[in-house]
Amino acid sequence: MSFLIPTAQAADAAAPAGPFGGGFEWVFLVGFLVIFYFMIWRPQAKRAKEQKNLLGGLQKGDEVVTSGGIAGKITKVTDDFIVLEVSDNVELKFQKGAVAATLPKGTLKAI
């Protein structure tokens, strides 16, 4: 069993630096962070900003589609809710956050 002891002691010695030196792993870390920023963080922040601008710009008369797929014309806007007219004499109340997109004027008439 004594033949294992020198091997165990040799494992405690500092490992030699790789062929690129000891700081090369920082290049991979920085590269990973750059990729993370451009592929995940930046597009998500851009989508959030666009959604915030969309919800802030809603006004009476806009034609919108909700996240559930219901299309209608806005008849009333409050701080947190909107009222959509989906057909004649049928109005539904939604939270502003449920609006997925605005439609060009006259889209509902063409459907």
N, C-alpha and C positions, 0 to 999 in steps of 0.2 A: 503494500500500500504506500510505501514511502516514495514510489516513483510518481505519484500524483501531486505531491507537495511542491516540487519545483515548478510544475506547470501552473498551479494555482498562484504561486508567488509571481510568476511571469505575467499573469493576467492583470495584476495590479499596476504594472508599469503603464505609463501614458502611451496611448496608441499613437502611432505616427500620423502626421497630417496627411490628408489625401493628396492626390496629384495636383489639385488646384489650390492647396493651402487651407488654412483653418477657417477663413471667412467666406468661403464659397456658398455655404448654406444660407447666408444672408441674401445672396442674389436670388435664390429660389423663393425665399420668404417675400421679398419685395416684389418679385414677379407675380407671385400668387395674389398679393394684395392689389396690384394694378389690374389683374384680370378680374378679380372680385369686384372692384369698383366699376369697371367699364361694362361688365356683363350682368351685374345684379343690382348694385346700389343706384347707379345713375339712371337706368331705364325706369326703375320703380319710382324714384323721386320725380322723374319727368311725368309719369302717368298720374301720380298723386297731385301734382301741380295742375295738370290739365283738367282733372276731375273737379278740383276746387274751383278753378275758373269757370267751368261749365255750370256748377251749382250756384255760384255767385252771380252769374249772368242770366239766370232764368227770370222771365217776365211774362206777364199776361199776354196770351196770343201765340206763344211759342208752341211748336209741335214737337213732342218728345216721345221717346220710347223708354219704358221702364226696364229694369233688369229682369222682370218676369215676362217681358215681351208685349206688354200692353201699350198700344199707341194711342195718343190722344192730344188734345189741345189744352193748354193751361188756361184755366179761368180765374184762378185766385192763387196768389203766392203769399205765404207768411214766412216767418223766420225758419221754421223747421218743416213745414208741410206745404204741399201744393194740392190743388184740386184739378183733376183732369176731366175733361168732357170727352168720353169715349164714343158716344153717339148722341142722338137727339134726346135731351132730357135725362141722360144718364151721366152722373158725375161720380168719380171715385177720388178718395183722399189717399195720398201717398206721402211718405217721408221724402224729403228732397234727396236723400242719399240713394233712393231707389231709381233715380233717373240715370239711365245708361248713356243716352245720346240725344242730341237734338236733330230734328229732321228739317230739310229745306221747306220753306213755305209752300203750301199747296200739295204736299205729299199725301196727306190724309184724304183729300178730295180725289186723288188719282187712284186710290186703292179701291 
